[in-house]
Amino acid sequence: MTTHIIPMYSYTFSPPNPPLISHKNYCNNSNKNNCNDSPRIQVPLSLLISKKNKNLGSCTRNRFRARCSLNQEKEKKISQNENGEEFSSKKFDDGLGNGGSNPSTSFLSFLCPLLKLFYVGDPSRERNYLLEEATSSLSTLARLPWGSRSQFDSLSSQQKVDPPLRLQLFEFEACPFCRRVREAITELDLSVEIYPCPKGSVRHREMVRKLGGREQFPFLVDPNTGISMYESSDIVKYLFQQYGEERSPSFGMLESTLVTGWVPTLLRAGRGMTFWENSTKEPPPRKLELFSFENNPYARIVREALCELELPYILQSVGEGSGRTKQLLDICGSKQVPYLVDPNTGTQIGDYKKIILYLFQTYSFATT
């Protein structure tokens, strides 16, 4: 059976749940000398490079071997219920993004209703931008060392070239573990397709279920290598090994998520968490393009809106020292982000307030 890269919004899934390549089978098919009997995470392989793609050829063996790390165990065991039941990443998503059935099993089950007390129900209404900027700036301070600077200058000339096919990340803005992956994307200066998966999603969560077999975030698909995977710590390590010359992530990036990764979620009162019910049900024909870096306070507000509208977009990372700075200068004559390009309407906007207004006027129905 020949499988092909699945174009977004035009899917043929066969089988519905992609096969899982275990550590043992992976080793048998690649390098037996690097194998051992220690337990490994199963990596779902949902997208294979088509043999008909002459530019890429067949899928080659990837250097990455997913492994169960201490950080991953911490991520899975954020909290326990009174019976000692493990709160896994799936329950994390249920609590924050998908409405868990047992609200007593996790901190997030308590947190989400609490956030809604402070959350402005209609994101399309006029906002208190002073408050928006203050809370987003404090969120930036909480994650200050990470997601602001690109390692572009220190990469070899080969690694400075974008992969032939863009990586695809399924995530939602309020998720601290998704934030961890986006910070890595900024540091590696990658251009990535983002598929927002807010609570109440009408499109992208179903795609994740069909691609990976379960609704858990973040979920990464790399069509260049045929790898698709869950677990933010493993995704980050994979990205640095594959696209960062096998370096280690920045010091503290993985460990700090469990401490300060929640701060933006709390300060922003759950912005970028829930699908806006008046959003247009069909995605635009072409993906929007956002020049941004993870820890920019103004870009964060725009990404929250894109998530609430469930608008897929191309994230062009332009952290400090990015190789895309010249591209941004050529487009708008400035280094400032966020900068939005909408090929569907020919609109280009650089002011975050105008971007927010444009997005809700263009991609949602008017509220009464």
Secondary structure, DSSP 8 states (H G I E B T S, - for coil): -------TTS---SSSS--EE-HHHHHHTS-GGG--SS----EE------TT-TTT-S----S------HHHHHHHTS-B-TT--B--HHHHHIIIII--S-TTS-HHHHHHHHHHHHS-S-TTS---HHHHHHHHHHHHHHTTTSSSB--GGGS-TTTTS--SS-EEEEE-TT-HHHHHHHHHHHHTT-EEEEEE--BT-SSHHHHHHHHHSS--S-EEEETTTTEEE--HHHHHHHHHHHHTTT----TTHHHHHHHHTTHHHHHTTTTTSB--TTB-SS--SS-EEEEE-TT-HHHHHHHHHHHHTT--EEEEE--BT-TTHHHHHHHHS---S-EEEETTTTEEE--HHHHHHHHHHHHB----
